[in-house]
Amino acid sequence: MASIKPLGNRVLVKRLEAEAVSAGGIVLPDSAQEKPQEAEVTALGTGGTDENGKEIVFDVKVGDKVLISKYGGTDVSVGGEEQLILSQSDILGVITD
């Protein structure tokens, strides 16, 4: 099985499934559903330094559930599973229970 190790300040995430039923109880077909904005972090990049020479520190860890921007990142297929590589700055927040 192939794997991807993101580089720099990039993060690999797997989108979590969107609700298939609206709040009013209407079943939504796949074509009507928006891309889910919730995802789970599956891999972190290599880090490094930013343009000012300051070390890049990740604010998330593998396994965190995060809220991501709707149209950020690049879709990739990892072992037949669709995932997304995005910059850490495209993560809007960490979802806490």
Phi and psi in radians as a Rosetta constraint file:
Dihedral C 1 N 2 CA 2 C 2 CIRCULARHARMONIC -1.315 0.35
Dihedral N 2 CA 2 C 2 N 3 CIRCULARHARMONIC 2.654 0.35
Dihedral C 2 N 3 CA 3 C 3 CIRCULARHARMONIC -2.384 0.35
Dihedral N 3 CA 3 C 3 N 4 CIRCULARHARMONIC 2.821 0.35
Dihedral C 3 N 4 CA 4 C 4 CIRCULARHARMONIC -2.182 0.35
Dihedral N 4 CA 4 C 4 N 5 CIRCULARHARMONIC 2.298 0.35
Dihedral C 4 N 5 CA 5 C 5 CIRCULARHARMONIC -1.903 0.35
Dihedral N 5 CA 5 C 5 N 6 CIRCULARHARMONIC 1.897 0.35
Dihedral C 5 N 6 CA 6 C 6 CIRCULARHARMONIC -1.076 0.35
Dihedral N 6 CA 6 C 6 N 7 CIRCULARHARMONIC 2.679 0.35
Dihedral C 6 N 7 CA 7 C 7 CIRCULARHARMONIC -1.864 0.35
Dihedral N 7 CA 7 C 7 N 8 CIRCULARHARMONIC 2.711 0.35
Dihedral C 7 N 8 CA 8 C 8 CIRCULARHARMONIC 1.081 0.35
Dihedral N 8 CA 8 C 8 N 9 CIRCULARHARMONIC -2.373 0.35
Dihedral C 8 N 9 CA 9 C 9 CIRCULARHARMONIC -1.638 0.35
Dihedral N 9 CA 9 C 9 N 10 CIRCULARHARMONIC 0.477 0.35
Dihedral C 9 N 10 CA 10 C 10 CIRCULARHARMONIC -1.601 0.35
Dihedral N 10 CA 10 C 10 N 11 CIRCULARHARMONIC 2.726 0.35
Dihedral C 10 N 11 CA 11 C 11 CIRCULARHARMONIC -2.313 0.35
Dihedral N 11 CA 11 C 11 N 12 CIRCULARHARMONIC 2.450 0.35
Dihedral C 11 N 12 CA 12 C 12 CIRCULARHARMONIC -1.757 0.35
Dihedral N 12 CA 12 C 12 N 13 CIRCULARHARMONIC 2.219 0.35
Dihedral C 12 N 13 CA 13 C 13 CIRCULARHARMONIC -2.289 0.35
Dihedral N 13 CA 13 C 13 N 14 CIRCULARHARMONIC 2.733 0.35
Dihedral C 13 N 14 CA 14 C 14 CIRCULARHARMONIC -2.008 0.35
Dihedral N 14 CA 14 C 14 N 15 CIRCULARHARMONIC 2.134 0.35
Dihedral C 14 N 15 CA 15 C 15 CIRCULARHARMONIC -1.101 0.35
Dihedral N 15 CA 15 C 15 N 16 CIRCULARHARMONIC 2.436 0.35
Dihedral C 15 N 16 CA 16 C 16 CIRCULARHARMONIC -1.501 0.35
Dihedral N 16 CA 16 C 16 N 17 CIRCULARHARMONIC 2.609 0.35
Dihedral C 16 N 17 CA 17 C 17 CIRCULARHARMONIC -1.060 0.35
Dihedral N 17 CA 17 C 17 N 18 CIRCULARHARMONIC 2.416 0.35
Dihedral C 17 N 18 CA 18 C 18 CIRCULARHARMONIC -1.415 0.35
Dihedral N 18 CA 18 C 18 N 19 CIRCULARHARMONIC 2.725 0.35
Dihedral C 18 N 19 CA 19 C 19 CIRCULARHARMONIC -1.148 0.35
Dihedral N 19 CA 19 C 19 N 20 CIRCULARHARMONIC 2.346 0.35
Dihedral C 19 N 20 CA 20 C 20 CIRCULARHARMONIC -1.629 0.35
Dihedral N 20 CA 20 C 20 N 21 CIRCULARHARMONIC -0.061 0.35
Dihedral C 20 N 21 CA 21 C 21 CIRCULARHARMONIC -2.208 0.35
Dihedral N 21 CA 21 C 21 N 22 CIRCULARHARMONIC 2.323 0.35
Dihedral C 21 N 22 CA 22 C 22 CIRCULARHARMONIC -1.260 0.35
Dihedral N 22 CA 22 C 22 N 23 CIRCULARHARMONIC 2.977 0.35
Dihedral C 22 N 23 CA 23 C 23 CIRCULARHARMONIC -1.064 0.35
Dihedral N 23 CA 23 C 23 N 24 CIRCULARHARMONIC -0.479 0.35
Dihedral C 23 N 24 CA 24 C 24 CIRCULARHARMONIC -1.511 0.35
Dihedral N 24 CA 24 C 24 N 25 CIRCULARHARMONIC 0.030 0.35
Dihedral C 24 N 25 CA 25 C 25 CIRCULARHARMONIC 1.613 0.35
Dihedral N 25 CA 25 C 25 N 26 CIRCULARHARMONIC 0.149 0.35
Dihedral C 25 N 26 CA 26 C 26 CIRCULARHARMONIC -1.482 0.35
Dihedral N 26 CA 26 C 26 N 27 CIRCULARHARMONIC 2.257 0.35
Dihedral C 26 N 27 CA 27 C 27 CIRCULARHARMONIC -1.346 0.35
Dihedral N 27 CA 27 C 27 N 28 CIRCULARHARMONIC 2.189 0.35
Dihedral C 27 N 28 CA 28 C 28 CIRCULARHARMONIC -1.715 0.35
Dihedral N 28 CA 28 C 28 N 29 CIRCULARHARMONIC 2.251 0.35
Dihedral C 28 N 29 CA 29 C 29 CIRCULARHARMONIC -1.246 0.35
Dihedral N 29 CA 29 C 29 N 30 CIRCULARHARMONIC 2.790 0.35
Dihedral C 29 N 30 CA 30 C 30 CIRCULARHARMONIC -0.931 0.35
Dihedral N 30 CA 30 C 30 N 31 CIRCULARHARMONIC -0.671 0.35
Dihedral C 30 N 31 CA 31 C 31 CIRCULARHARMONIC -1.185 0.35
Dihedral N 31 CA 31 C 31 N 32 CIRCULARHARMONIC -0.372 0.35
Dihedral C 31 N 32 CA 32 C 32 CIRCULARHARMONIC -1.652 0.35
Dihedral N 32 CA 32 C 32 N 33 CIRCULARHARMONIC -0.183 0.35
Dihedral C 32 N 33 CA 33 C 33 CIRCULARHARMONIC -1.447 0.35
Dihedral N 33 CA 33 C 33 N 34 CIRCULARHARMONIC 2.460 0.35
Dihedral C 33 N 34 CA 34 C 34 CIRCULARHARMONIC -1.381 0.35
Dihedral N 34 CA 34 C 34 N 35 CIRCULARHARMONIC 2.766 0.35
Dihedral C 34 N 35 CA 35 C 35 CIRCULARHARMONIC -1.094 0.35
Dihedral N 35 CA 35 C 35 N 36 CIRCULARHARMONIC 2.341 0.35
Dihedral C 35 N 36 CA 36 C 36 CIRCULARHARMONIC -1.149 0.35
Dihedral N 36 CA 36 C 36 N 37 CIRCULARHARMONIC 2.504 0.35
Dihedral C 36 N 37 CA 37 C 37 CIRCULARHARMONIC -1.716 0.35
Dihedral N 37 CA 37 C 37 N 38 CIRCULARHARMONIC -0.087 0.35
Dihedral C 37 N 38 CA 38 C 38 CIRCULARHARMONIC -1.675 0.35
Dihedral N 38 CA 38 C 38 N 39 CIRCULARHARMONIC 2.417 0.35
Dihedral C 38 N 39 CA 39 C 39 CIRCULARHARMONIC -2.573 0.35
Dihedral N 39 CA 39 C 39 N 40 CIRCULARHARMONIC 2.860 0.35
Dihedral C 39 N 40 CA 40 C 40 CIRCULARHARMONIC -2.000 0.35
Dihedral N 40 CA 40 C 40 N 41 CIRCULARHARMONIC 2.311 0.35
Dihedral C 40 N 41 CA 41 C 41 CIRCULARHARMONIC -1.255 0.35
Dihedral N 41 CA 41 C 41 N 42 CIRCULARHARMONIC 2.197 0.35
Dihedral C 41 N 42 CA 42 C 42 CIRCULARHARMONIC -1.928 0.35
Dihedral N 42 CA 42 C 42 N 43 CIRCULARHARMONIC -0.365 0.35
Dihedral C 42 N 43 CA 43 C 43 CIRCULARHARMONIC -2.807 0.35
Dihedral N 43 CA 43 C 43 N 44 CIRCULARHARMONIC 2.595 0.35
Dihedral C 43 N 44 CA 44 C 44 CIRCULARHARMONIC -1.911 0.35
Dihedral N 44 CA 44 C 44 N 45 CIRCULARHARMONIC 2.681 0.35
Dihedral C 44 N 45 CA 45 C 45 CIRCULARHARMONIC -1.233 0.35
Dihedral N 45 CA 45 C 45 N 46 CIRCULARHARMONIC -3.025 0.35
Dihedral C 45 N 46 CA 46 C 46 CIRCULARHARMONIC -1.482 0.35
Dihedral N 46 CA 46 C 46 N 47 CIRCULARHARMONIC -0.117 0.35
Dihedral C 46 N 47 CA 47 C 47 CIRCULARHARMONIC 1.401 0.35
Dihedral N 47 CA 47 C 47 N 48 CIRCULARHARMONIC -2.278 0.35
Dihedral C 47 N 48 CA 48 C 48 CIRCULARHARMONIC 1.943 0.35
Dihedral N 48 CA 48 C 48 N 49 CIRCULARHARMONIC -2.647 0.35
Dihedral C 48 N 49 CA 49 C 49 CIRCULARHARMONIC -2.209 0.35
Dihedral N 49 CA 49 C 49 N 50 CIRCULARHARMONIC 2.669 0.35
Dihedral C 49 N 50 CA 50 C 50 CIRCULARHARMONIC -1.480 0.35
Dihedral N 50 CA 50 C 50 N 51 CIRCULARHARMONIC -3.015 0.35
Dihedral C 50 N 51 CA 51 C 51 CIRCULARHARMONIC -1.159 0.35
Dihedral N 51 CA 51 C 51 N 52 CIRCULARHARMONIC -0.294 0.35
Dihedral C 51 N 52 CA 52 C 52 CIRCULARHARMONIC -1.693 0.35
Dihedral N 52 CA 52 C 52 N 53 CIRCULARHARMONIC 0.066 0.35
Dihedral C 52 N 53 CA 53 C 53 CIRCULARHARMONIC 1.473 0.35
Dihedral N 53 CA 53 C 53 N 54 CIRCULARHARMONIC 0.089 0.35
Dihedral C 53 N 54 CA 54 C 54 CIRCULARHARMONIC -1.455 0.35
Dihedral N 54 CA 54 C 54 N 55 CIRCULARHARMONIC 2.405 0.35
Dihedral C 54 N 55 CA 55 C 55 CIRCULARHARMONIC -1.113 0.35
Dihedral N 55 CA 55 C 55 N 56 CIRCULARHARMONIC 2.383 0.35
Dihedral C 55 N 56 CA 56 C 56 CIRCULARHARMONIC -1.389 0.35
Dihedral N 56 CA 56 C 56 N 57 CIRCULARHARMONIC 2.129 0.35
Dihedral C 56 N 57 CA 57 C 57 CIRCULARHARMONIC -1.951 0.35
Dihedral N 57 CA 57 C 57 N 58 CIRCULARHARMONIC 2.237 0.35
Dihedral C 57 N 58 CA 58 C 58 CIRCULARHARMONIC -1.404 0.35
Dihedral N 58 CA 58 C 58 N 59 CIRCULARHARMONIC 2.366 0.35
Dihedral C 58 N 59 CA 59 C 59 CIRCULARHARMONIC -1.582 0.35
Dihedral N 59 CA 59 C 59 N 60 CIRCULARHARMONIC -0.062 0.35
Dihedral C 59 N 60 CA 60 C 60 CIRCULARHARMONIC -2.177 0.35
Dihedral N 60 CA 60 C 60 N 61 CIRCULARHARMONIC 2.886 0.35
Dihedral C 60 N 61 CA 61 C 61 CIRCULARHARMONIC -2.352 0.35
Dihedral N 61 CA 61 C 61 N 62 CIRCULARHARMONIC 2.864 0.35
Dihedral C 61 N 62 CA 62 C 62 CIRCULARHARMONIC -1.018 0.35
Dihedral N 62 CA 62 C 62 N 63 CIRCULARHARMONIC 2.319 0.35
Dihedral C 62 N 63 CA 63 C 63 CIRCULARHARMONIC 1.736 0.35
Dihedral N 63 CA 63 C 63 N 64 CIRCULARHARMONIC -0.295 0.35
Dihedral C 63 N 64 CA 64 C 64 CIRCULARHARMONIC -1.140 0.35
Dihedral N 64 CA 64 C 64 N 65 CIRCULARHARMONIC 2.494 0.35
Dihedral C 64 N 65 CA 65 C 65 CIRCULARHARMONIC -1.650 0.35
Dihedral N 65 CA 65 C 65 N 66 CIRCULARHARMONIC 2.240 0.35
Dihedral C 65 N 66 CA 66 C 66 CIRCULARHARMONIC -2.260 0.35
Dihedral N 66 CA 66 C 66 N 67 CIRCULARHARMONIC 2.820 0.35
Dihedral C 66 N 67 CA 67 C 67 CIRCULARHARMONIC -1.823 0.35
Dihedral N 67 CA 67 C 67 N 68 CIRCULARHARMONIC 2.183 0.35
Dihedral C 67 N 68 CA 68 C 68 CIRCULARHARMONIC -2.035 0.35
Dihedral N 68 CA 68 C 68 N 69 CIRCULARHARMONIC 2.770 0.35
Dihedral C 68 N 69 CA 69 C 69 CIRCULARHARMONIC -1.166 0.35
Dihedral N 69 CA 69 C 69 N 70 CIRCULARHARMONIC 2.572 0.35
Dihedral C 69 N 70 CA 70 C 70 CIRCULARHARMONIC -1.045 0.35
Dihedral N 70 CA 70 C 70 N 71 CIRCULARHARMONIC -0.753 0.35
Dihedral C 70 N 71 CA 71 C 71 CIRCULARHARMONIC -2.015 0.35
Dihedral N 71 CA 71 C 71 N 72 CIRCULARHARMONIC 0.284 0.35
Dihedral C 71 N 72 CA 72 C 72 CIRCULARHARMONIC -1.479 0.35
Dihedral N 72 CA 72 C 72 N 73 CIRCULARHARMONIC 2.856 0.35
Dihedral C 72 N 73 CA 73 C 73 CIRCULARHARMONIC 1.491 0.35
Dihedral N 73 CA 73 C 73 N 74 CIRCULARHARMONIC 3.110 0.35
Dihedral C 73 N 74 CA 74 C 74 CIRCULARHARMONIC -2.214 0.35
Dihedral N 74 CA 74 C 74 N 75 CIRCULARHARMONIC 2.193 0.35
Dihedral C 74 N 75 CA 75 C 75 CIRCULARHARMONIC -1.247 0.35
Dihedral N 75 CA 75 C 75 N 76 CIRCULARHARMONIC 2.348 0.35
Dihedral C 75 N 76 CA 76 C 76 CIRCULARHARMONIC -2.383 0.35
Dihedral N 76 CA 76 C 76 N 77 CIRCULARHARMONIC 2.745 0.35
Dihedral C 76 N 77 CA 77 C 77 CIRCULARHARMONIC -1.894 0.35
Dihedral N 77 CA 77 C 77 N 78 CIRCULARHARMONIC 2.124 0.35
Dihedral C 77 N 78 CA 78 C 78 CIRCULARHARMONIC -2.076 0.35
Dihedral N 78 CA 78 C 78 N 79 CIRCULARHARMONIC 1.903 0.35
Dihedral C 78 N 79 CA 79 C 79 CIRCULARHARMONIC 1.048 0.35
Dihedral N 79 CA 79 C 79 N 80 CIRCULARHARMONIC 0.608 0.35
Dihedral C 79 N 80 CA 80 C 80 CIRCULARHARMONIC 1.430 0.35
Dihedral N 80 CA 80 C 80 N 81 CIRCULARHARMONIC 0.033 0.35
Dihedral C 80 N 81 CA 81 C 81 CIRCULARHARMONIC -1.932 0.35
Dihedral N 81 CA 81 C 81 N 82 CIRCULARHARMONIC 2.287 0.35
Dihedral C 81 N 82 CA 82 C 82 CIRCULARHARMONIC -1.297 0.35
Dihedral N 82 CA 82 C 82 N 83 CIRCULARHARMONIC 2.222 0.35
Dihedral C 82 N 83 CA 83 C 83 CIRCULARHARMONIC -2.343 0.35
Dihedral N 83 CA 83 C 83 N 84 CIRCULARHARMONIC -3.108 0.35
Dihedral C 83 N 84 CA 84 C 84 CIRCULARHARMONIC -2.426 0.35
Dihedral N 84 CA 84 C 84 N 85 CIRCULARHARMONIC 2.279 0.35
Dihedral C 84 N 85 CA 85 C 85 CIRCULARHARMONIC -1.785 0.35
Dihedral N 85 CA 85 C 85 N 86 CIRCULARHARMONIC 2.221 0.35
Dihedral C 85 N 86 CA 86 C 86 CIRCULARHARMONIC -2.516 0.35
Dihedral N 86 CA 86 C 86 N 87 CIRCULARHARMONIC 2.823 0.35
Dihedral C 86 N 87 CA 87 C 87 CIRCULARHARMONIC -1.270 0.35
Dihedral N 87 CA 87 C 87 N 88 CIRCULARHARMONIC 2.590 0.35
Dihedral C 87 N 88 CA 88 C 88 CIRCULARHARMONIC -0.980 0.35
Dihedral N 88 CA 88 C 88 N 89 CIRCULARHARMONIC -0.521 0.35
Dihedral C 88 N 89 CA 89 C 89 CIRCULARHARMONIC -1.225 0.35
Dihedral N 89 CA 89 C 89 N 90 CIRCULARHARMONIC -0.256 0.35
Dihedral C 89 N 90 CA 90 C 90 CIRCULARHARMONIC -1.459 0.35
Dihedral N 90 CA 90 C 90 N 91 CIRCULARHARMONIC -0.092 0.35
Dihedral C 90 N 91 CA 91 C 91 CIRCULARHARMONIC -1.515 0.35
Dihedral N 91 CA 91 C 91 N 92 CIRCULARHARMONIC 2.136 0.35
Dihedral C 91 N 92 CA 92 C 92 CIRCULARHARMONIC -1.499 0.35
Dihedral N 92 CA 92 C 92 N 93 CIRCULARHARMONIC -0.473 0.35
Dihedral C 92 N 93 CA 93 C 93 CIRCULARHARMONIC 3.136 0.35
Dihedral N 93 CA 93 C 93 N 94 CIRCULARHARMONIC 2.904 0.35
Dihedral C 93 N 94 CA 94 C 94 CIRCULARHARMONIC -1.758 0.35
Dihedral N 94 CA 94 C 94 N 95 CIRCULARHARMONIC 2.317 0.35
Dihedral C 94 N 95 CA 95 C 95 CIRCULARHARMONIC -1.510 0.35
Dihedral N 95 CA 95 C 95 N 96 CIRCULARHARMONIC 2.150 0.35
Dihedral C 95 N 96 CA 96 C 96 CIRCULARHARMONIC -1.929 0.35
Dihedral N 96 CA 96 C 96 N 97 CIRCULARHARMONIC 2.596 0.35
